[in-house]
Structure formats: C-alpha cells, structure tokens
Amino acid sequence: MSRPVTLRTVQGKAECLACFSVMRELRPHLNDANAFARQVQRQAGQGYRLLAAWRGDRVVALAGYRLQENTLYGRFVYIDDLIALPDEQRGGLGQLLIDAVRAHAISTGHAYLVLDTALGNALAQRFYYRQGLLARGMHFVQPLSEEAA
C-alpha cells in the first residue's frame, strides 16, 4: 500500500533540492540542482510559490504558482509548473495540487486560475478541461537572447 501524500509549500534550499528531480521531468533543460534552488528562491521574492506533494520523505509531484493581478483578469493565480513523477501520474496528484492552489486563490480573493500548456500536449489539455479550465487564447513568445532561444 502506498504511503499517504502530504502537501507542503516548499521552504528553504534543502526542500528545493528535494524537488529538483521532479521539476526536471517538466523542465529537462534544468541541469544544476543548486542553480534551480537559487532560481526558486529568487522567484519567491517575486511571489512564486512551490507546492510539493510528499510521499514520506520523497517529493512525487509539484505545482509552482504565482498570485498576480493584471487588467485582463484582475486578481488571478497563474500556475507556472505542474508535474508528477511518471510512476505517480494518473493517481490524482495533479487534481489534488490544482484543487489546493484553487482553494488558496479563492480564499485570498483571486478571481481566475490561469495556466499555459503546449499546443501539442493533448493529454494535458484533456486533463485541464476535466479540472474545469477552458482554453481562452494562445500564448505567443519571442526569444530576446541567444540563451533564451
């Protein structure tokens, strides 16, 4: 029988390092655990939060999100990152994380939940529709430096 899952907001470098292998499933271009921890800590200064699903002392899924405000949505939560380890996918962790982020956003007066996914990621799109999210636009990007390309 699997151990139960506990959700916790990531605090400090040691917990960031524990999240690195899970985040690499989603962001394979990340290749340095310490650089990742520093980046998460920098982003935290800009409102980024990393919510981890722990099974015992092992991180098995993550949701990285920001509480924001703009003229399009007003106050909203933006999910930057949502990933579960391959052996944990289809076990309800994505829904658990989205539900937790959604509940936090509602409790703090945010009106929308927003995220992006790749146009070719049909499995994720079906999952997001099941979670009550609807497609409302396209996301456009232009690299502004060689390392961004």
C-alpha positions as CSV (number, residue, x, y, z in Angstrom):
1,M,0.0,0.0,0.0
2,S,1.3,3.5,-0.9
3,R,2.1,6.0,1.8
4,P,-0.4,8.9,2.0
5,V,0.5,12.2,0.3
6,T,1.1,15.4,2.2
7,L,1.1,18.8,0.5
8,R,3.5,21.4,1.8
9,T,4.8,24.7,0.5
10,V,8.5,24.4,-0.2
11,Q,10.6,26.3,2.3
12,G,14.4,26.7,2.0
13,K,17.2,25.3,0.0
14,A,17.0,21.7,1.2
15,E,13.4,21.3,0.2
16,C,14.1,23.0,-3.2
17,L,16.8,20.4,-3.8
18,A,14.4,17.6,-2.9
19,C,12.1,18.9,-5.7
20,F,14.8,19.1,-8.4
21,S,14.3,15.6,-9.9
22,V,10.6,16.1,-10.2
23,M,10.9,19.5,-11.8
24,R,13.4,18.1,-14.3
25,E,10.6,15.8,-15.6
26,L,8.8,19.0,-16.7
27,R,11.8,21.2,-17.4
28,P,14.6,19.0,-18.7
29,H,16.8,22.0,-19.6
30,L,17.4,22.5,-15.9
31,N,20.7,20.7,-15.2
32,D,22.0,22.1,-11.9
33,A,20.1,21.4,-8.6
34,N,21.8,24.3,-6.8
35,A,21.0,26.7,-9.6
36,F,17.4,25.5,-9.5
37,A,17.2,26.2,-5.7
38,R,18.6,29.7,-6.2
39,Q,16.1,30.4,-9.0
40,V,13.2,29.2,-6.9
41,Q,14.4,31.4,-4.1
42,R,14.7,34.4,-6.5
43,Q,11.3,33.8,-7.9
44,A,9.8,33.5,-4.4
45,G,10.9,37.1,-4.0
46,Q,8.6,37.8,-6.9
47,G,5.6,35.9,-5.5
48,Y,6.4,32.4,-6.8
49,R,5.3,29.5,-4.5
50,L,6.2,25.9,-5.0
51,L,3.7,23.4,-3.5
52,A,5.1,19.9,-3.2
53,A,3.3,16.6,-2.8
54,W,5.4,14.4,-0.5
55,R,5.0,10.7,-0.1
56,G,7.1,10.1,3.1
57,D,10.3,12.0,2.5
58,R,10.1,11.8,-1.3
59,V,8.7,14.6,-3.5
60,V,6.4,13.0,-6.0
61,A,4.6,16.0,-7.6
62,L,4.8,19.8,-7.8
63,A,2.8,22.9,-8.5
64,G,4.6,26.2,-9.0
65,Y,2.3,29.2,-9.0
66,R,2.1,32.9,-8.5
67,L,-0.7,35.2,-7.2
68,Q,-0.9,38.1,-9.6
69,E,-3.0,41.0,-10.8
70,N,-3.5,42.5,-14.3
71,T,-6.0,44.4,-16.3
72,L,-7.3,41.3,-18.1
73,Y,-8.2,39.1,-15.2
74,G,-7.9,41.3,-12.2
75,R,-6.6,39.2,-9.3
76,F,-5.7,35.7,-10.5
77,V,-3.4,32.7,-9.8
78,Y,-1.1,31.6,-12.6
79,I,0.2,28.0,-12.5
80,D,3.7,28.0,-14.0
81,D,4.6,24.4,-13.3
82,L,2.5,21.2,-12.7
83,I,4.2,17.8,-12.8
84,A,4.1,14.4,-11.2
85,L,6.7,11.7,-11.4
86,P,5.9,9.2,-14.2
87,D,5.1,6.4,-11.7
88,E,2.7,8.8,-9.9
89,Q,0.8,10.1,-12.9
90,R,-2.8,9.2,-13.3
91,G,-3.0,8.8,-9.5
92,G,-4.9,12.1,-8.8
93,L,-1.9,14.2,-7.7
94,G,-2.4,16.8,-10.5
95,Q,-6.0,17.3,-9.4
96,L,-5.0,17.4,-5.7
97,L,-2.4,20.1,-6.5
98,I,-4.8,22.2,-8.7
99,D,-7.5,21.9,-6.0
100,A,-5.1,23.2,-3.4
101,V,-3.9,26.1,-5.5
102,R,-7.5,26.9,-6.5
103,A,-8.7,26.9,-2.8
104,H,-5.8,29.1,-1.8
105,A,-6.6,31.6,-4.6
106,I,-10.3,31.7,-3.7
107,S,-9.5,32.2,0.0
108,T,-7.3,35.2,-0.9
109,G,-9.8,36.8,-3.2
110,H,-8.4,35.9,-6.6
111,A,-10.9,35.6,-9.4
112,Y,-9.3,33.3,-12.0
113,L,-7.0,30.3,-12.3
114,V,-4.7,30.6,-15.4
115,L,-2.1,28.3,-17.0
116,D,-0.5,27.6,-20.3
117,T,0.2,24.3,-22.0
118,A,1.9,23.3,-25.2
119,L,-0.4,23.2,-28.3
120,G,0.6,19.6,-28.9
121,N,0.0,18.4,-25.4
122,A,-3.4,16.8,-25.9
123,L,-3.2,14.7,-22.7
124,A,-2.6,17.7,-20.6
125,Q,-5.4,19.7,-22.4
126,R,-7.9,16.9,-21.7
127,F,-6.8,16.9,-18.0
128,Y,-7.2,20.7,-17.7
129,Y,-10.7,20.5,-19.3
130,R,-11.7,17.9,-16.7
131,Q,-10.5,20.3,-14.0
132,G,-12.8,23.0,-15.2
133,L,-10.3,25.1,-17.1
134,L,-11.2,26.4,-20.6
135,A,-9.0,27.5,-23.4
136,R,-9.3,31.2,-24.0
137,G,-6.3,32.2,-26.1
138,M,-2.9,31.4,-27.4
139,H,0.4,32.3,-25.8
140,F,3.0,34.0,-28.0
141,V,6.7,34.1,-27.3
142,Q,9.8,35.8,-28.8
143,P,13.3,34.9,-27.6
144,L,15.2,38.1,-26.8
145,S,18.7,36.5,-26.3
146,E,20.6,33.6,-27.6
147,E,20.4,31.6,-24.3
148,A,16.6,32.0,-24.5
149,A,16.4,30.6,-28.0
